[in-house]
Amino acid sequence: MKINKNFDNLVPNYLFAEVAKRTSDFIEKNPDKKVIKLGIGDVTLPLVPVVVEAMKQGADELGKKETFKGYPDYEGYEFARQAIADYYKSYGVTVGVDEILINDGAKSDSGNIGDIFSDDNIVLVTDPVYPVYVDSNIMAGRKIVYANSNEQNGFAAMPDENVKADIIYLCSPNNPTGSAYTYDELRAWVDYANKNDAIIIYDAAYEAFITEDNCPRSIFAIDGARTCAIELCSLSKTAGFTGTRCGYTVIPKELERDGHNIYKLWYRREATKFNGVSWPVQRGAAAVFSDEGQRQIKENIAYYQENARIISSAMDELGIYYTGGKNSPYIWLKCPNGMGSWEFFDFLLEKANVVGTPGEGFGANGAGYFRLTSFGDRESTIEAVERIKEVLADM
Ligand code: PLP
C-alpha cells in the first residue's frame, strides 16, 4: 500500500493558524485591548430575506409527498441554471443554460477540475495566489510555473510569450491582491491561451464587486474565450453563501482539447464523484438572481464596498501604495517603512490592535505586502482605520 507521495511536496500553510495564534496570544496578554480583525475572508452580513424565504419554501416542499425531491440533476436544476444564464445576459454576456453546472462552491471546482487533465500538463498561476490552485496541482504532481504580479503590473500578472503553460488559473478580481483585469489585459491572456492550446480556469468569485466599466465581470465578455476558458463563480461573497454553499461553473460546449469535449469530460467526472446541490439551496440560489434578490444582495455588497472605500482612502491619506478596494473587497498594501509582512502584522497588532493578513502567505511576491478586508462591520472598520492612521502618522 502506498500513499500519494505528492502530498509530501505540499508546503505546510501556517498562514491562518499563525495569524490566529499570534492574535490569541496577544489577547490573552492584553485582555483590556479591543482587537479588530480586518484579516477575515469570510462575510459577516446574513443571507438576504428573499433567499431565506425561498430556502424555507424549499424545505417545506421537501416535507410534502407531492413536491418532495430526491437526488438532484448532477448539473443543477434547470430553473437555477436559467436564472444564472439570465444574470449573465443582464450584463451582456451570453452563456447557454446547458453550459452551466451548479456546485457546492468555487473551491471544490477549482480544486477538482484538474481531474480531467493529464498530470504532465504545466500549470501557470499568478503569484501571489489563492492557495487552492497551487496545492491541488501539487497533489496531482503537476509542474507549476509562476507569473509575477508586482507593483510594475499593478499586481495583475500578464502573459509572457516565452513561458509555456497548458492550464492557467486566473482570478479577477483577485484574491489576495484586489486587482481586476481590464478587457485589454484579459484579452491578452485569452489570445495567449488560444495560441498555446492552453485552458484558462477563470475564477470570478468576486465579480459582483466590480465597479469600473473597463473591467469585465466574465471572461466570456472577451472574444475568443469560448475556445479556451472555463469560468468558476460563487455565491459565497456575492450573496453571503459561505456557509450555505453554492457556486457554478460555465464550460462552453465548443471547448475541446486533445480530441475531447471538455464539458462532457467534466460532466462525466461530476456524475461519478458529485451528487449535486440540495433543493432548498438551489431554490435560495435562484432567488439571488430574481429582481428583488439582486436589489437585496446589492445593498450588502454596497456595505462592504463602502468599508473598502474607507480603508482605501486611509491608504491614500497615508500615501501608502495599494491595489484593490475599488473592484474588490480586498485592499493589498505595501508594508510601510520597508517592513516585512509579519513584522507589519506584529506592529499593527501591538500598536493598533488591528489584525490583517501577511502577504507572504500567498506566495513569494507577497513578501512585504499585507491584505486587509472589507468584510467587517462598519463601526469596527472605521475604528480600525483611525487607529492605523494614528500609529502610522507617528512613524
Ligand atoms: N475562489 C477564490 C478566489 C476565493 O477567494 C474563494 C474564497 O475565499 C473561493 C474561490 C471559494 O469560494 P467558495 O466559498 O464558493 O468555495
Residues whose N, C-alpha, C, O or C-beta is under 5 A from the ligand:
A	BS01	PLP	G41 D104 G105 A106 K107 S108 Y130 C171 N175 D203 A205 S234 S236 T242 C246 G247
